[in-house]
Amino acid sequence: MTTKKHEVPQELLASRLADYKKPEDLIGENDLLKQLTKLLVEKALDAELTEHLGHERHEAVATPAATPATARA
């Protein structure tokens, strides 16, 4: 079976949804939709921050050497 890079396999979706019996389970308080939305937003923000900073979260970053202008401070 071939899937696109970001496509979720149907078997995985079906297995995750198997325990949900009522519409409220999917779209009610503490529902699956809220959990998925939270995860999606967190992943998007992490990716944006990584792109902006140029390194992963908690990754060690080399400190640039002192220059004469910063050494006086």
Chimera marker file (.cmm) of the C-alpha trace (Angstrom):
<marker_set name="trace">
<marker id="1" x="0.000" y="0.000" z="0.000" r="1" g="1" b="0" radius="0.5"/>
<marker id="2" x="1.393" y="3.398" z="-0.953" r="1" g="1" b="0" radius="0.5"/>
<marker id="3" x="0.419" y="6.609" z="0.790" r="1" g="1" b="0" radius="0.5"/>
<marker id="4" x="1.357" y="10.218" z="0.312" r="1" g="1" b="0" radius="0.5"/>
<marker id="5" x="3.874" y="11.663" z="2.763" r="1" g="1" b="0" radius="0.5"/>
<marker id="6" x="1.277" y="13.224" z="5.082" r="1" g="1" b="0" radius="0.5"/>
<marker id="7" x="-1.687" y="10.959" z="4.369" r="1" g="1" b="0" radius="0.5"/>
<marker id="8" x="-2.992" y="9.028" z="7.370" r="1" g="1" b="0" radius="0.5"/>
<marker id="9" x="-3.662" y="5.362" z="6.564" r="1" g="1" b="0" radius="0.5"/>
<marker id="10" x="-7.362" y="4.477" z="6.622" r="1" g="1" b="0" radius="0.5"/>
<marker id="11" x="-6.666" y="1.487" z="8.897" r="1" g="1" b="0" radius="0.5"/>
<marker id="12" x="-5.155" y="3.788" z="11.519" r="1" g="1" b="0" radius="0.5"/>
<marker id="13" x="-8.096" y="6.177" z="11.353" r="1" g="1" b="0" radius="0.5"/>
<marker id="14" x="-10.590" y="3.323" z="11.617" r="1" g="1" b="0" radius="0.5"/>
<marker id="15" x="-8.804" y="1.837" z="14.621" r="1" g="1" b="0" radius="0.5"/>
<marker id="16" x="-8.686" y="5.228" z="16.404" r="1" g="1" b="0" radius="0.5"/>
<marker id="17" x="-12.389" y="5.881" z="15.755" r="1" g="1" b="0" radius="0.5"/>
<marker id="18" x="-13.589" y="2.388" z="16.703" r="1" g="1" b="0" radius="0.5"/>
<marker id="19" x="-14.267" y="3.311" z="20.361" r="1" g="1" b="0" radius="0.5"/>
<marker id="20" x="-16.351" y="6.385" z="19.561" r="1" g="1" b="0" radius="0.5"/>
<marker id="21" x="-20.059" y="5.526" z="19.487" r="1" g="1" b="0" radius="0.5"/>
<marker id="22" x="-21.929" y="8.864" z="19.760" r="1" g="1" b="0" radius="0.5"/>
<marker id="23" x="-21.472" y="12.206" z="17.990" r="1" g="1" b="0" radius="0.5"/>
<marker id="24" x="-20.636" y="13.762" z="21.364" r="1" g="1" b="0" radius="0.5"/>
<marker id="25" x="-17.606" y="11.492" z="21.582" r="1" g="1" b="0" radius="0.5"/>
<marker id="26" x="-16.214" y="13.179" z="18.484" r="1" g="1" b="0" radius="0.5"/>
<marker id="27" x="-17.394" y="16.773" z="18.875" r="1" g="1" b="0" radius="0.5"/>
<marker id="28" x="-18.323" y="17.185" z="22.554" r="1" g="1" b="0" radius="0.5"/>
<marker id="29" x="-16.356" y="18.330" z="25.613" r="1" g="1" b="0" radius="0.5"/>
<marker id="30" x="-12.871" y="16.679" z="25.727" r="1" g="1" b="0" radius="0.5"/>
<marker id="31" x="-13.620" y="15.164" z="22.354" r="1" g="1" b="0" radius="0.5"/>
<marker id="32" x="-11.412" y="13.710" z="19.669" r="1" g="1" b="0" radius="0.5"/>
<marker id="33" x="-11.679" y="16.820" z="17.491" r="1" g="1" b="0" radius="0.5"/>
<marker id="34" x="-10.346" y="19.079" z="20.266" r="1" g="1" b="0" radius="0.5"/>
<marker id="35" x="-7.493" y="16.692" z="20.962" r="1" g="1" b="0" radius="0.5"/>
<marker id="36" x="-6.532" y="16.505" z="17.283" r="1" g="1" b="0" radius="0.5"/>
<marker id="37" x="-6.817" y="20.279" z="16.840" r="1" g="1" b="0" radius="0.5"/>
<marker id="38" x="-4.581" y="20.889" z="19.866" r="1" g="1" b="0" radius="0.5"/>
<marker id="39" x="-1.973" y="18.448" z="18.555" r="1" g="1" b="0" radius="0.5"/>
<marker id="40" x="-2.110" y="19.966" z="15.063" r="1" g="1" b="0" radius="0.5"/>
<marker id="41" x="-1.667" y="23.536" z="16.334" r="1" g="1" b="0" radius="0.5"/>
<marker id="42" x="1.221" y="22.532" z="18.617" r="1" g="1" b="0" radius="0.5"/>
<marker id="43" x="3.007" y="20.712" z="15.763" r="1" g="1" b="0" radius="0.5"/>
<marker id="44" x="2.497" y="23.689" z="13.425" r="1" g="1" b="0" radius="0.5"/>
<marker id="45" x="3.842" y="26.141" z="16.007" r="1" g="1" b="0" radius="0.5"/>
<marker id="46" x="6.852" y="23.912" z="16.708" r="1" g="1" b="0" radius="0.5"/>
<marker id="47" x="7.607" y="23.684" z="12.992" r="1" g="1" b="0" radius="0.5"/>
<marker id="48" x="7.262" y="27.439" z="12.562" r="1" g="1" b="0" radius="0.5"/>
<marker id="49" x="9.553" y="28.129" z="15.517" r="1" g="1" b="0" radius="0.5"/>
<marker id="50" x="12.128" y="25.620" z="14.260" r="1" g="1" b="0" radius="0.5"/>
<marker id="51" x="12.080" y="27.263" z="10.833" r="1" g="1" b="0" radius="0.5"/>
<marker id="52" x="12.384" y="30.753" z="12.330" r="1" g="1" b="0" radius="0.5"/>
<marker id="53" x="15.221" y="29.915" z="14.733" r="1" g="1" b="0" radius="0.5"/>
<marker id="54" x="17.048" y="27.561" z="12.389" r="1" g="1" b="0" radius="0.5"/>
<marker id="55" x="17.314" y="24.709" z="14.905" r="1" g="1" b="0" radius="0.5"/>
<marker id="56" x="15.139" y="22.230" z="16.794" r="1" g="1" b="0" radius="0.5"/>
<marker id="57" x="13.750" y="22.965" z="20.247" r="1" g="1" b="0" radius="0.5"/>
<marker id="58" x="16.284" y="22.252" z="23.034" r="1" g="1" b="0" radius="0.5"/>
<marker id="59" x="19.056" y="21.737" z="20.470" r="1" g="1" b="0" radius="0.5"/>
<marker id="60" x="22.432" y="23.051" z="21.594" r="1" g="1" b="0" radius="0.5"/>
<marker id="61" x="23.441" y="26.121" z="19.620" r="1" g="1" b="0" radius="0.5"/>
<marker id="62" x="27.027" y="27.318" z="19.383" r="1" g="1" b="0" radius="0.5"/>
<marker id="63" x="27.567" y="30.752" z="20.916" r="1" g="1" b="0" radius="0.5"/>
<marker id="64" x="29.373" y="33.098" z="18.555" r="1" g="1" b="0" radius="0.5"/>
<marker id="65" x="32.832" y="34.225" z="19.670" r="1" g="1" b="0" radius="0.5"/>
<marker id="66" x="33.088" y="37.607" z="21.359" r="1" g="1" b="0" radius="0.5"/>
<marker id="67" x="33.876" y="40.518" z="19.117" r="1" g="1" b="0" radius="0.5"/>
<marker id="68" x="35.669" y="43.684" z="20.258" r="1" g="1" b="0" radius="0.5"/>
<marker id="69" x="32.302" y="45.480" z="20.358" r="1" g="1" b="0" radius="0.5"/>
<marker id="70" x="30.651" y="42.842" z="22.585" r="1" g="1" b="0" radius="0.5"/>
<marker id="71" x="33.742" y="42.189" z="24.698" r="1" g="1" b="0" radius="0.5"/>
<marker id="72" x="33.588" y="45.725" z="26.159" r="1" g="1" b="0" radius="0.5"/>
<marker id="73" x="30.049" y="45.261" z="27.455" r="1" g="1" b="0" radius="0.5"/>
<link id1="1" id2="2" r="1" g="1" b="0" radius="0.2"/>
<link id1="2" id2="3" r="1" g="1" b="0" radius="0.2"/>
<link id1="3" id2="4" r="1" g="1" b="0" radius="0.2"/>
<link id1="4" id2="5" r="1" g="1" b="0" radius="0.2"/>
<link id1="5" id2="6" r="1" g="1" b="0" radius="0.2"/>
<link id1="6" id2="7" r="1" g="1" b="0" radius="0.2"/>
<link id1="7" id2="8" r="1" g="1" b="0" radius="0.2"/>
<link id1="8" id2="9" r="1" g="1" b="0" radius="0.2"/>
<link id1="9" id2="10" r="1" g="1" b="0" radius="0.2"/>
<link id1="10" id2="11" r="1" g="1" b="0" radius="0.2"/>
<link id1="11" id2="12" r="1" g="1" b="0" radius="0.2"/>
<link id1="12" id2="13" r="1" g="1" b="0" radius="0.2"/>
<link id1="13" id2="14" r="1" g="1" b="0" radius="0.2"/>
<link id1="14" id2="15" r="1" g="1" b="0" radius="0.2"/>
<link id1="15" id2="16" r="1" g="1" b="0" radius="0.2"/>
<link id1="16" id2="17" r="1" g="1" b="0" radius="0.2"/>
<link id1="17" id2="18" r="1" g="1" b="0" radius="0.2"/>
<link id1="18" id2="19" r="1" g="1" b="0" radius="0.2"/>
<link id1="19" id2="20" r="1" g="1" b="0" radius="0.2"/>
<link id1="20" id2="21" r="1" g="1" b="0" radius="0.2"/>
<link id1="21" id2="22" r="1" g="1" b="0" radius="0.2"/>
<link id1="22" id2="23" r="1" g="1" b="0" radius="0.2"/>
<link id1="23" id2="24" r="1" g="1" b="0" radius="0.2"/>
<link id1="24" id2="25" r="1" g="1" b="0" radius="0.2"/>
<link id1="25" id2="26" r="1" g="1" b="0" radius="0.2"/>
<link id1="26" id2="27" r="1" g="1" b="0" radius="0.2"/>
<link id1="27" id2="28" r="1" g="1" b="0" radius="0.2"/>
<link id1="28" id2="29" r="1" g="1" b="0" radius="0.2"/>
<link id1="29" id2="30" r="1" g="1" b="0" radius="0.2"/>
<link id1="30" id2="31" r="1" g="1" b="0" radius="0.2"/>
<link id1="31" id2="32" r="1" g="1" b="0" radius="0.2"/>
<link id1="32" id2="33" r="1" g="1" b="0" radius="0.2"/>
<link id1="33" id2="34" r="1" g="1" b="0" radius="0.2"/>
<link id1="34" id2="35" r="1" g="1" b="0" radius="0.2"/>
<link id1="35" id2="36" r="1" g="1" b="0" radius="0.2"/>
<link id1="36" id2="37" r="1" g="1" b="0" radius="0.2"/>
<link id1="37" id2="38" r="1" g="1" b="0" radius="0.2"/>
<link id1="38" id2="39" r="1" g="1" b="0" radius="0.2"/>
<link id1="39" id2="40" r="1" g="1" b="0" radius="0.2"/>
<link id1="40" id2="41" r="1" g="1" b="0" radius="0.2"/>
<link id1="41" id2="42" r="1" g="1" b="0" radius="0.2"/>
<link id1="42" id2="43" r="1" g="1" b="0" radius="0.2"/>
<link id1="43" id2="44" r="1" g="1" b="0" radius="0.2"/>
<link id1="44" id2="45" r="1" g="1" b="0" radius="0.2"/>
<link id1="45" id2="46" r="1" g="1" b="0" radius="0.2"/>
<link id1="46" id2="47" r="1" g="1" b="0" radius="0.2"/>
<link id1="47" id2="48" r="1" g="1" b="0" radius="0.2"/>
<link id1="48" id2="49" r="1" g="1" b="0" radius="0.2"/>
<link id1="49" id2="50" r="1" g="1" b="0" radius="0.2"/>
<link id1="50" id2="51" r="1" g="1" b="0" radius="0.2"/>
<link id1="51" id2="52" r="1" g="1" b="0" radius="0.2"/>
<link id1="52" id2="53" r="1" g="1" b="0" radius="0.2"/>
<link id1="53" id2="54" r="1" g="1" b="0" radius="0.2"/>
<link id1="54" id2="55" r="1" g="1" b="0" radius="0.2"/>
<link id1="55" id2="56" r="1" g="1" b="0" radius="0.2"/>
<link id1="56" id2="57" r="1" g="1" b="0" radius="0.2"/>
<link id1="57" id2="58" r="1" g="1" b="0" radius="0.2"/>
<link id1="58" id2="59" r="1" g="1" b="0" radius="0.2"/>
<link id1="59" id2="60" r="1" g="1" b="0" radius="0.2"/>
<link id1="60" id2="61" r="1" g="1" b="0" radius="0.2"/>
<link id1="61" id2="62" r="1" g="1" b="0" radius="0.2"/>
<link id1="62" id2="63" r="1" g="1" b="0" radius="0.2"/>
<link id1="63" id2="64" r="1" g="1" b="0" radius="0.2"/>
<link id1="64" id2="65" r="1" g="1" b="0" radius="0.2"/>
<link id1="65" id2="66" r="1" g="1" b="0" radius="0.2"/>
<link id1="66" id2="67" r="1" g="1" b="0" radius="0.2"/>
<link id1="67" id2="68" r="1" g="1" b="0" radius="0.2"/>
<link id1="68" id2="69" r="1" g="1" b="0" radius="0.2"/>
<link id1="69" id2="70" r="1" g="1" b="0" radius="0.2"/>
<link id1="70" id2="71" r="1" g="1" b="0" radius="0.2"/>
<link id1="71" id2="72" r="1" g="1" b="0" radius="0.2"/>
<link id1="72" id2="73" r="1" g="1" b="0" radius="0.2"/>
</marker_set>
